[in-house]
Amino acid sequence: MILRLILGDQLNHQHSWYDAQRNDVLYVMMEMRQETDYVAHHVQKVVAFFAAMRAFAEHLRDHNHAVFYFALDHPENQQTLAENLRFVINQHKVTHFEYQLPDEFRLDEQLLDFCESLPFTSQGVDSEHFLSERGELARFFTGKKTYLMESFYRMMRKKHNVLMDGKEPATGQWNYDADNRKTLPKNHQPIAPLLFERDVSDLLNLLEKQGVATIGNIDPTAFIWPVTRPEGLEMLRFFTESCLPYFGTFQDAMIPGGWSLYHSRLSFLMNAKILHPLEVISAAVAEWQKRPDVVAYAQVEGFVRQIIGWREYMRGVYWAKMPDYKSLNFFGHTRKLPEWFWTGRTKMNCLKDAIGQSLDYAYAHHIQRLMITGNFALLAGVHPDELDAWYLGIYIDAIEWVEITNTRGMSQFADGGIVGTKPYVSSANYIDKMSHHCGGCFYDKTQKIGPKACPFNALYWHFYDRHQDKLERNPRIGMMYQTWKKMNPETKAQIIAQAETNLARLDEL
Ligand SMILES: Cc1cc2nc3c(=O)[nH]c(=O)nc-3n(C[C@H](O)[C@H](O)[C@H](O)COP(=O)(O)OP(=O)(O)OC[C@H]3O[C@@H](n4cnc5c(N)ncnc54)[C@H](O)[C@@H]3O)c2cc1C
């Protein structure tokens, strides 16, 4: 008997493993405390993974594949990968073990150790999901300190012949990012998101009975996220038909209550491998080809760049830099996350909204993650470990390979500039420009000093001031220091004092 392991984020219906039905192959899948407990996860994240795994096991059985499934409360479930594998190996006459290469470093190590301990042969095979190999980015940037996403993106476009005309970009221009930064007009009504309504009461009872600690909210009888392949395809269709025409234009926009706007919400489906990145890209390109008058090229290029560019790039950085990446802390930040990161109870409207919706939906879009929660935490000097645990727990799409590179790298600049060329920080100015949050806020976006001053303003200058030795020579930041130096010394002292007051009472902001 050959035993093949399918991890919870390896739900790839099109994998070549399933091309042939074989009666000498047993597939094994497992719900485990090892995976539910390494951080406090959002309840919707745990439910989404378990529901998707169960649906995938059903799909395999329907196609006459043999599956051994450890539910969380299976009497023989030892709750760890190696022990469960040993149990199945002892029960069945297993003579060979196969697994798809995992995307997380810790699982990779566990599986390598496990295979070494086996008295028979084993093999790790490709998960047939990503568009680049694990080590491809490292090879592409050999000898470079900074890994410029744009050059990797262009290479990937050429390699997969996406939006290309021979060796040149289809329209003569590679990147339309500059067209994609519009704020939403005041009276704009964004489209209502497509929501599913799955009854997940059984799974919730299971989690409760087993004492799995989770965060966030959920509707037990109307779970909104797609977890099967037909549902995933429906979500993809909804995105290309209804959201893609506005995707790029309003990609960075934020409005109160507009929790997903024109974003695709396909990250969970792709990260669990239910959808393949090429089929997602192809659907978007096909929509542009079908309706070029409705779907402008800039929208499609912007979307394609996120997937063939950023997503593959982050995975490449992960494999190039782990395990050291996990402990990088360039600024030496040490603070704890404010309590309201777990409740949303803050007087800052933008943070209340971003955190509140994260607790309600296990989702926030990129700019909310980067320029609201991430921005605040970086200005406040929060330890990147605290941030990793929060981002890894709260978002439905959070898997370490893509969470840590975005959090430590892009958002916190804790890698000292491997992913980003400068830290993503802003004062209230940017938030006001891109959102409708500041108008009704308790704090005043225009003030730097005083009890009503928006905390982002003083913290912004405090950040630059305290890290001057590390940032002043960065050519993309030099200008900020010119402005800071020219400021009246008395005002500067007041700003620093205001920031210190804010930092001393973060929980009350
Ligand atoms: C601090 C921080 C933490 C993040 N953590 C995660 C995470 O745990 N998991 C995750 O999948 N993404 C993460 N991202 C990236 C991005 O925010 C999410 O992929 C995106 O918000 C998912 O929503 P969507 O599917 O609606 O994306 P859309 O805006 O519709 O974008 C389409 C797709 O592009 C890909 N994509 C876009 N930006 C990125 C990026 N920076 N890195 C990788 N892929 C990207 C995603 O697969 C996404 O589904 C994080 C970003 C930040 C700033």
The ligand as an SDF file (V2000), in Angstrom:
LIG
                    3D

 53 58  0  0  0  0  0  0  0  0999 V2000
    0.3310   42.8050    6.9580 C   0  0  0  0  0  0  0  0  0  0  0  0
   -0.2030   41.9720    5.8180 C   0  0  0  0  0  0  0  0  0  0  0  0
   -0.4930   40.6430    6.0200 C   0  0  0  0  0  0  0  0  0  0  0  0
   -0.9740   39.8600    4.9530 C   0  0  0  0  0  0  0  0  0  0  0  0
   -1.2300   38.5500    5.1850 N   0  0  0  0  0  0  0  0  0  0  0  0
   -1.6620   37.7620    4.1640 C   0  0  0  0  0  0  0  0  0  0  0  0
   -1.9390   36.3910    4.3790 C   0  0  0  0  0  0  0  0  0  0  0  0
   -1.7880   35.8710    5.4860 O   0  0  0  0  0  0  0  0  0  0  0  0
   -2.3860   35.6500    3.3250 N   0  0  0  0  0  0  0  0  0  0  0  0
   -2.5640   36.2010    2.0920 C   0  0  0  0  0  0  0  0  0  0  0  0
   -2.9730   35.4860    1.1690 O   0  0  0  0  0  0  0  0  0  0  0  0
   -2.2770   37.4850    1.8560 N   0  0  0  0  0  0  0  0  0  0  0  0
   -1.8500   38.2930    2.8510 C   0  0  0  0  0  0  0  0  0  0  0  0
   -1.5920   39.6150    2.6110 N   0  0  0  0  0  0  0  0  0  0  0  0
   -1.6740   40.1120    1.2350 C   0  0  0  0  0  0  0  0  0  0  0  0
   -3.0480   40.6870    0.8330 C   0  0  0  0  0  0  0  0  0  0  0  0
   -3.4400   41.6640    1.7680 O   0  0  0  0  0  0  0  0  0  0  0  0
   -4.1050   39.6110    0.7230 C   0  0  0  0  0  0  0  0  0  0  0  0
   -3.6620   38.6160   -0.1640 O   0  0  0  0  0  0  0  0  0  0  0  0
   -5.4150   40.1540    0.1650 C   0  0  0  0  0  0  0  0  0  0  0  0
   -5.8920   41.1910    0.9870 O   0  0  0  0  0  0  0  0  0  0  0  0
   -6.4510   39.0390    0.0700 C   0  0  0  0  0  0  0  0  0  0  0  0
   -7.6980   39.5450   -0.3010 O   0  0  0  0  0  0  0  0  0  0  0  0
   -8.2660   39.3630   -1.7750 P   0  0  0  0  0  0  0  0  0  0  0  0
   -8.2490   37.9350   -2.1330 O   0  0  0  0  0  0  0  0  0  0  0  0
   -9.5760   40.0610   -1.8160 O   0  0  0  0  0  0  0  0  0  0  0  0
   -7.1850   40.1210   -2.6210 O   0  0  0  0  0  0  0  0  0  0  0  0
   -7.2750   40.9960   -3.9560 P   0  0  0  0  0  0  0  0  0  0  0  0
   -7.0590   42.4000   -3.5860 O   0  0  0  0  0  0  0  0  0  0  0  0
   -8.4910   40.6760   -4.7110 O   0  0  0  0  0  0  0  0  0  0  0  0
   -5.9770   40.5150   -4.7460 O   0  0  0  0  0  0  0  0  0  0  0  0
   -6.0070   39.3420   -5.5630 C   0  0  0  0  0  0  0  0  0  0  0  0
   -5.0290   38.3060   -5.0680 C   0  0  0  0  0  0  0  0  0  0  0  0
   -3.6980   38.7820   -5.1890 O   0  0  0  0  0  0  0  0  0  0  0  0
   -2.8790   38.1560   -4.2140 C   0  0  0  0  0  0  0  0  0  0  0  0
   -2.1720   39.1950   -3.4730 N   0  0  0  0  0  0  0  0  0  0  0  0
   -2.4310   40.5060   -3.4450 C   0  0  0  0  0  0  0  0  0  0  0  0
   -1.5100   41.1560   -2.7070 N   0  0  0  0  0  0  0  0  0  0  0  0
   -0.6700   40.2260   -2.2470 C   0  0  0  0  0  0  0  0  0  0  0  0
    0.4820   40.2670   -1.4230 C   0  0  0  0  0  0  0  0  0  0  0  0
    0.9640   41.3950   -0.9180 N   0  0  0  0  0  0  0  0  0  0  0  0
    1.0910   39.1030   -1.1580 N   0  0  0  0  0  0  0  0  0  0  0  0
    0.6380   37.9470   -1.6430 C   0  0  0  0  0  0  0  0  0  0  0  0
   -0.4410   37.8500   -2.4280 N   0  0  0  0  0  0  0  0  0  0  0  0
   -1.0840   38.9780   -2.7240 C   0  0  0  0  0  0  0  0  0  0  0  0
   -3.7980   37.3550   -3.3000 C   0  0  0  0  0  0  0  0  0  0  0  0
   -3.7070   35.9910   -3.6450 O   0  0  0  0  0  0  0  0  0  0  0  0
   -5.1750   37.8930   -3.6270 C   0  0  0  0  0  0  0  0  0  0  0  0
   -6.2000   36.9450   -3.4570 O   0  0  0  0  0  0  0  0  0  0  0  0
   -1.1430   40.4270    3.6750 C   0  0  0  0  0  0  0  0  0  0  0  0
   -0.8450   41.7730    3.4920 C   0  0  0  0  0  0  0  0  0  0  0  0
   -0.3820   42.5430    4.5450 C   0  0  0  0  0  0  0  0  0  0  0  0
   -0.0460   43.9760    4.3010 C   0  0  0  0  0  0  0  0  0  0  0  0
  1  2  1  0
  2  3  1  0
  2 52  2  0
  3  4  2  0
  4  5  1  0
  4 50  1  0
  5  6  2  0
  6  7  1  0
  6 13  1  0
  7  8  2  0
  7  9  1  0
  9 10  1  0
 10 11  2  0
 10 12  1  0
 12 13  2  0
 13 14  1  0
 14 15  1  0
 14 50  1  0
 15 16  1  0
 16 17  1  0
 16 18  1  0
 18 19  1  0
 18 20  1  0
 20 21  1  0
 20 22  1  0
 22 23  1  0
 23 24  1  0
 24 25  2  0
 24 26  1  0
 24 27  1  0
 27 28  1  0
 28 29  2  0
 28 30  1  0
 28 31  1  0
 31 32  1  0
 32 33  1  0
 33 34  1  0
 33 48  1  0
 34 35  1  0
 35 36  1  0
 35 46  1  0
 36 37  1  0
 36 45  1  0
 37 38  2  0
 38 39  1  0
 39 40  1  0
 39 45  2  0
 40 41  1  0
 40 42  2  0
 42 43  1  0
 43 44  2  0
 44 45  1  0
 46 47  1  0
 46 48  1  0
 48 49  1  0
 50 51  2  0
 51 52  1  0
 52 53  1  0
M  END
$$$$
